[in-house]
Amino acid sequence: MLDWLTDYKIPVGDVAEIVFDGIRTHAGWLLDALARGMEGLIDGVLWALESPHPFVIIALFMALAYALQRSWKVALFVGLGFLFVLNQDYWEETLESLTLVLSACVVCMGVGVPIGIAAAHRPRLYTVIRPVLDLMQTLPTFVYLIPAIVFFGIGMVPGLMATVIFVVPAPIRLTYLGVSSTPEPLLEAARAFGATDRQVLWKVELPSAFPQIMAGLNQTIMLSLSMVVIAALVGADGLGVPVVRALNQVNTSLGFESGFVIVVVAIMLDRMLNVGGRK
């Protein structure tokens, strides 16, 4: 009945394939350099986490939790959470997932915060990138795996790149919200005392936007952790591997074990970075 309409289908998929083939053909050197940089970042973070004794890593995370939250209860909870991971024999997989999460945080915050600041200072820029951010957040995450495999093959790098594409809109939006919501009286007072634009940014806007930026970091970590299972489908190591294995084998025990460990790690990281919960 609707053949007359489908006969003239807009070639969305064909255009996307042409674009991806063109990038792979003409920007292969850039993709290779990007892959080497991501591999170096992943290897460095994984080495830093795997080299010390597990109890040293646990103590460091507990100290970080106390420094951020000033609560011995949160620090104790983090310690007990990591002991639970050790008890379930998922320590290596947890460190691999944390490597993916921390690497994604470095890239997303390094890219997202400057873009968010620029968008807050240039409303037209935010108007332009807003549809792109909407697309990045609403496109099914499995779709990101296709170009990731095409450009970077199988392993941790495509998992990291798919995670970054999915997660980076969060720090951009929250940084934009924080900087653009700086109270106007503070800005007027700073300029009245002769502050330059750079001084206004560092002394007024960023301190005022700090809670939103930290919320962006929190969301970056949570969204990155939610991608560990999907990243496992392209060969990324971590807690997603036993989940995928349990799904393939219909293994209820393995699925609940690995899934519950992911939940515990997510709650620990959330409590550590919950700036709103700090007293």
N, C-alpha and C positions, 0 to 999 in steps of 0.2 A: 504493500500500500504506500509505503514511504520510500520506494526505490528512487524516485525522482530526487529526493533529498540526499540520500546516502550516496548516490552516483557522483555527487559533487562534494564529497567529504573534504573538509579542510585538512590539509596534510600535516597535522601537528606532529605525529610520530615520525614521518619522513623527514621533516625539517630538523627535529631533534637528532635523528641519526646522522644527518649530513653535518650538523654542527659538531657533534662528538667526533666524527671521523676527521673533520677538518682540524679540530684541536689536537687530536692524537697525531695527525700527520705533520702539522706545521709548528706545534708547540711541544714536541716530544722532549726537547732539551729542558724546557721549563718543568715539565712533569717529572723528569728524571731528577732534576735538582731538588724539587719539592719532596719527592720520595726519599732522597738521601737525607734531607734535613729532618723529615719526620722519623726516619729510622734512627738517626742519631739521637733525637729527643727521646724516643721510646726506649732505646737501649740505655741511655744515661739514667732515666728515671727508674727503669727496672733494675739496673745495677745498684743504684742507691738504696732501693728497697730490699733487694735480695742479699746483699753483702753482709749486713749486720745480723746478729742473732735475732730470732723472732722476739725475744723478750726486750731487746733494745728498741726495736721498732714499736712495740707496744708501749714502752715507757715514753718514747718520744711523742707518740700520738696522745697519750694521756697528758703529758706536759703541755702540748699544744692546745688540747681541749681546755685545760685549766687556765692557760694564758688568755684564751679567747673568751671564755665564759665566767672565769673567776668562781667556779663551782666545783667542789670536790665530788659532788654527786655525778655531774656530767663526766668528769675524768674517770671516776670509778666505773660508770656505765660503759665508757669506751674500752677500758681495760677488760671488763667482763665480756664485752662483745668480741674482742679479738681472741680471748681465751676460748670462747665458744667456737670460733672459726678453727682454732687449733684442734680443739676436741673433735670436731667433725672432719678433720683431715682435709681442709680446703685452703690451707695457708698459701700454697703456691698459686692456686687459681685466683685467690683474693688479691695477692700482690700484682698479678698480671692485669686484673680488672682495675685495680687502683692505678696502675701505670697508664692504662688507657684513659681513665678519668682525669688524672692529673695532667697528662699530656694535652687532653682536650681543653682543660681549664687554661693552661698556658696559652694555647693558640686562640681560644675563644675570647678570653679576657684581653689578650694583647691586640686582637683585632676589634673586638666589640666595643671596648671602652673608648678608644679614639674616635671610632665612627659615631658612637652615641653622642660624644661631646661635639663633634662637627655638626651633627644633625640638629642638636639643640641650639647651636649658634646660627644655623642656616635652615630656616623652616622649609625652604624650597627643596633642599636636599632630602629632608625627611619625607616630604611629599613624594619625591621620586622613588626613594628606596622602600617606602612603606608597602607597596604592592609586592615587591620582591621578598620582603620579610614575611608577608602573609603567605606567599607561595611556598617559601622554605619551611614554614611551620605546619602548613596544612597538607602538603604533598605526602602521600604515604611513605613511611620511612624505608620500606623495602625497595622503593623506586630508586633511592639514593645508591643502593648497592650495585645497580647496573653500571652507571658510569664509573663508580669506584673500581669495579673489577676491570672495566675496559681500560682505564687509565693506569691503574696501579697493580693489577693482578690479584693474587691471593695473599692474605697475611694480616698483620697488625695495621699496616699503613692504610689500606682501603677501609678497614674498620674505623680507624681514627678519622679519616677524611669524611666518611659518611656521618660520623658522630658530630664533627665540627659543623658541617652544613646544617644539620638538624638543630644544633644547640645554639649557634652563634646569634640568632635573632634575640634570644633572651637577654644577654648582657647589653646588646645594642638598645633594645627598647627600654630597659630599666635605667641604663645610664642616661639616655635621652630624657626620660621622665624625671630623674633626679636633678639633672642640671637645669632643665627648662622650668622646674618648679622652685628654683631658688627664690626666696622672698625678694620682691623688688626693693623694699627699704634697705636690705643688706647691700644690694648692688649699688643703690644710689649713695649710701654712706661711704662705701669703698671708693667710688669714683669721686665723691666730694673731697676725700682726703688725698686725691691725686694718684690713686692706684692705676697701674697700667692694665691692659687687657690680660696679660699673663698673670699678673698679681691677683686680679679678680678671679681668674680661673683657679689658681692654686690656693689662694687664701680664703676664698668665699664659696665659689660654686662647688668645688670638689668636696670640701668638708661638709657642706650642706647636703650634697648628694650621696655622701658615704653610705648611709643606710640602704639606699636603693642600689648602689653599686654592690654592696655585700649581698643584698637579696639576689642580684644578678649572678654573683658567684655561687650562691646557694642553688639557684635554679640550674646553673650550668652543671654543677656536680650531680644533681638529682637526674637531670635529663640525660647526662652522659652515662650514668649508671643504668638508666632504663634502656640504653642502647647495647649493653654488653651481650645480651642474647642475640640480637639482630646482627651485631658485628661478628659473632661466632659463625654465622652462616657464610661469611667470606674468609674464614680461616683465622680470625683473631682469637688469640688465647684468652683464657680467663674463666669466670664463673658461667659464662654463656655456653661453654663447651659441654659440661655435664647436663645442662638443661636440654640442649639439642639432642644429646645422646639419649637422655631419658625419654624424650618425645619420640625418637625413632624406635626405641625399644619398648615403648609403653611401660616404662619402669617407674611406678608410682613412688617407691622409696627414694630412688635417686633424684627424681624430680622435686619432691618436697624438701629433701636435704639441701640441694643446691639452691632452690628457690628461697628457702628460709634463710640461708646464709646471705643471699643478695639483699633480702629485707633487713637483716641485722646490720649489714654494712651501710645500707642507705640511711637507716635511722641514726647510726653513729655519726655519720658525716653531717646529717641534718642538724643534730643536737650540737655538734661542734661549731657550726657556722650560723646558728640561729641567733643573729644579733638582737632580734626582738625579744629573745628570752633571757638576755643578760640582765642581771640585777645590779 
